[in-house]
Amino acid sequence: MKLKLLLFKDSDCDNCKLIQEEFIDNPPKCDVIIIHAKHNYNKELLDKYEIKVFPTSILIDEDLDIKIDTFEGFVDSEFIDHYIKEYETKRLV
């Protein structure tokens, strides 16, 4: 299963800039999709996932159907990779 990470960010947020840099410099073992809050065409996603805090990262399945978990605030790639490994291990049991 290939998971995806939606990163909801606001361009005025310093932590958003840091987390985006982290995911670019040290990509986690999943696809990262960066979603800018200020773009009107992203409003539907912001509403769907009830985003209130920036940055917020949401781990989802590859078909964008099932939300696995939500992380508010800064998380690094190592944390995401560890979380994915645990998640996949639990699903194999």
N, C-alpha and C positions, 0 to 999 in steps of 0.2 A: 504494500500500500504506500503510495507516495502522498505525503501530507503537504499542505500549503499553509503558509503563515501570512495572514493579512495584517499589515502594519498600518494602523490609522494614525495619522500625524497632522499636526498643524504647523505651518511654516513659522509661526511666532514662538514656538516652544523649543527651549534649549535642549531638554531631554529628548525631544523628537529628533533633533539634529544628531545628537549623540547616538541614539539607537539606530538611526539610518546609517550612519558611518560604520557602526559596529557590524551591521548586517552586510554592508558592502565590503568592508575590509576582511571580515571573518564570516563568510556566509555559513549559515546553519545548514544542516543536512535536510533541507526541504526548500521548496520554492517560496520566495518571499515576494509578496505583492504589496507595493506601497500605495496607500490610498490617502490623498490629500483632502483634508476636511473642507478647505475653502472652495473646491471645485463643485459647482452645483450638480454635476452629473453623478457625484458620489453621495448625495444626500440620501438616496434610497438605501444604500449600504449602511450609512451611519444610523439610519432609523431601524433597519432590519436587525442590526446587532446591538442597538441601544447604546451607542458610544457616547459617553459623557465626559471621559477623562482622556487626555492625550499625554504621552502616547499610549495606545492600547493595541496589543497584539492578540490575534485570535488564531488558534490552530484549528484547521478544518481538514476534512477529507478532500481527496483529489477532485471530486465532482462538485465541490463547494456546497454540499448538501448538509453535512453533519458538523456542527460545532463541537469540537473536542474539549477545548478549554480557552479561557480568557486570561490575559496577563495585563494588568494595568501598571503603568509606569515603566521604567527602564528595566529590561532584561537583556542579558548578553547571549551570544550564540551558543556558548557552552551550556548555559541553563536550558535553552531550547533543545539542543541535541540530547542532553541527559533526559529531559522530559519525554522526548520522542522515543528514545530507547526503552524507557520504562513502560510507556504506553504500548509499544509494539510487543514487548515481552509479555505483558499481561494479556494481550489479545491472542498470543500463541498458546497460552496455557489452557 
